[in-house]
Amino acid sequence: MIQHTISAYYLAKSLPLPEVGKSEGFSLLSKRRNSLMFGKIDGQIIVVFAFGVVVLFDVPKEQADPLLKQLAAYGVEPASQYEFEDYAVVIDP
């Protein structure tokens, strides 16, 4: 059985993808009209949406906080407090 953690955060009214795409420390995997997908060496995935939401796949909370602060700095009309939802995905082959 394999378990993954997915966390979705609302950071701002919008996130300007061209500026976010220039961020250091991220490896761009995919670029779409409304989203950017970044990968990290240890298999973590970060998806940034233009409408101000960031989704983290298998990113521990202690790593997520500085990452979210870095991304929120690009936000237009940033949220006063991050709204979030956590999901657990279990793969049982």
KOLKE-545294 format. One record per residue (C-alpha): residue number from 1; x negated, y, z negated. Coordinates in steps of 0.2 Angstrom, whole numbers, padded with zeros to 4 digits. Layout:
REM KOLKE-545294
<atom k="NUM" xx="X" yy="Y" zz="Z"/>
...
REM end
This chain:
REM KOLKE-545294
<atom k="1" xx="0000" yy="0000" zz="0000"/>
<atom k="2" xx="-0007" yy="0017" zz="0005"/>
<atom k="3" xx="0000" yy="0033" zz="-0003"/>
<atom k="4" xx="-0002" yy="0051" zz="0004"/>
<atom k="5" xx="0002" yy="0067" zz="-0004"/>
<atom k="6" xx="0010" yy="0081" zz="0006"/>
<atom k="7" xx="0012" yy="0099" zz="-0001"/>
<atom k="8" xx="0021" yy="0113" zz="0008"/>
<atom k="9" xx="0018" yy="0131" zz="0002"/>
<atom k="10" xx="0027" yy="0147" zz="0007"/>
<atom k="11" xx="0013" yy="0160" zz="0007"/>
<atom k="12" xx="0020" yy="0175" zz="0016"/>
<atom k="13" xx="0033" yy="0181" zz="0029"/>
<atom k="14" xx="0020" yy="0177" zz="0042"/>
<atom k="15" xx="0002" yy="0172" zz="0045"/>
<atom k="16" xx="-0007" yy="0179" zz="0060"/>
<atom k="17" xx="-0014" yy="0163" zz="0068"/>
<atom k="18" xx="-0028" yy="0172" zz="0079"/>
<atom k="19" xx="-0036" yy="0178" zz="0062"/>
<atom k="20" xx="-0033" yy="0162" zz="0053"/>
<atom k="21" xx="-0041" yy="0153" zz="0067"/>
<atom k="22" xx="-0057" yy="0162" zz="0064"/>
<atom k="23" xx="-0058" yy="0157" zz="0046"/>
<atom k="24" xx="-0075" yy="0149" zz="0041"/>
<atom k="25" xx="-0075" yy="0132" zz="0033"/>
<atom k="26" xx="-0061" yy="0125" zz="0044"/>
<atom k="27" xx="-0063" yy="0113" zz="0058"/>
<atom k="28" xx="-0049" yy="0116" zz="0071"/>
<atom k="29" xx="-0041" yy="0100" zz="0077"/>
<atom k="30" xx="-0026" yy="0107" zz="0086"/>
<atom k="31" xx="-0019" yy="0124" zz="0092"/>
<atom k="32" xx="-0001" yy="0126" zz="0096"/>
<atom k="33" xx="0010" yy="0142" zz="0099"/>
<atom k="34" xx="0016" yy="0142" zz="0081"/>
<atom k="35" xx="0003" yy="0132" zz="0072"/>
<atom k="36" xx="-0015" yy="0128" zz="0069"/>
<atom k="37" xx="-0021" yy="0111" zz="0062"/>
<atom k="38" xx="-0037" yy="0110" zz="0053"/>
<atom k="39" xx="-0046" yy="0094" zz="0047"/>
<atom k="40" xx="-0059" yy="0091" zz="0034"/>
<atom k="41" xx="-0073" yy="0078" zz="0033"/>
<atom k="42" xx="-0064" yy="0068" zz="0020"/>
<atom k="43" xx="-0048" yy="0066" zz="0030"/>
<atom k="44" xx="-0038" yy="0080" zz="0023"/>
<atom k="45" xx="-0027" yy="0090" zz="0035"/>
<atom k="46" xx="-0021" yy="0108" zz="0034"/>
<atom k="47" xx="-0007" yy="0114" zz="0045"/>
<atom k="48" xx="-0004" yy="0133" zz="0046"/>
<atom k="49" xx="0012" yy="0139" zz="0053"/>
<atom k="50" xx="0015" yy="0157" zz="0060"/>
<atom k="51" xx="0030" yy="0159" zz="0049"/>
<atom k="52" xx="0020" yy="0159" zz="0033"/>
<atom k="53" xx="0020" yy="0141" zz="0028"/>
<atom k="54" xx="0005" yy="0130" zz="0025"/>
<atom k="55" xx="0006" yy="0111" zz="0023"/>
<atom k="56" xx="-0008" yy="0101" zz="0015"/>
<atom k="57" xx="-0010" yy="0083" zz="0018"/>
<atom k="58" xx="-0020" yy="0073" zz="0004"/>
<atom k="59" xx="-0028" yy="0089" zz="-0003"/>
<atom k="60" xx="-0030" yy="0089" zz="-0022"/>
<atom k="61" xx="-0023" yy="0103" zz="-0032"/>
<atom k="62" xx="-0040" yy="0109" zz="-0038"/>
<atom k="63" xx="-0045" yy="0111" zz="-0020"/>
<atom k="64" xx="-0028" yy="0118" zz="-0014"/>
<atom k="65" xx="-0029" yy="0133" zz="-0025"/>
<atom k="66" xx="-0044" yy="0142" zz="-0018"/>
<atom k="67" xx="-0039" yy="0136" zz="0000"/>
<atom k="68" xx="-0022" yy="0144" zz="-0002"/>
<atom k="69" xx="-0029" yy="0160" zz="-0009"/>
<atom k="70" xx="-0040" yy="0161" zz="0006"/>
<atom k="71" xx="-0026" yy="0159" zz="0018"/>
<atom k="72" xx="-0014" yy="0170" zz="0009"/>
<atom k="73" xx="-0026" yy="0184" zz="0011"/>
<atom k="74" xx="-0021" yy="0185" zz="0030"/>
<atom k="75" xx="-0002" yy="0185" zz="0026"/>
<atom k="76" xx="0010" yy="0199" zz="0031"/>
<atom k="77" xx="0021" yy="0203" zz="0017"/>
<atom k="78" xx="0013" yy="0190" zz="0005"/>
<atom k="79" xx="0025" yy="0181" zz="-0007"/>
<atom k="80" xx="0023" yy="0187" zz="-0025"/>
<atom k="81" xx="0022" yy="0169" zz="-0030"/>
<atom k="82" xx="0019" yy="0153" zz="-0020"/>
<atom k="83" xx="0035" yy="0143" zz="-0017"/>
<atom k="84" xx="0030" yy="0125" zz="-0014"/>
<atom k="85" xx="0037" yy="0107" zz="-0012"/>
<atom k="86" xx="0027" yy="0091" zz="-0015"/>
<atom k="87" xx="0031" yy="0075" zz="-0006"/>
<atom k="88" xx="0024" yy="0057" zz="-0008"/>
<atom k="89" xx="0023" yy="0046" zz="0007"/>
<atom k="90" xx="0020" yy="0028" zz="0004"/>
<atom k="91" xx="0015" yy="0016" zz="0018"/>
<atom k="92" xx="0018" yy="-0002" zz="0014"/>
<atom k="93" xx="0013" yy="-0013" zz="0029"/>
REM end
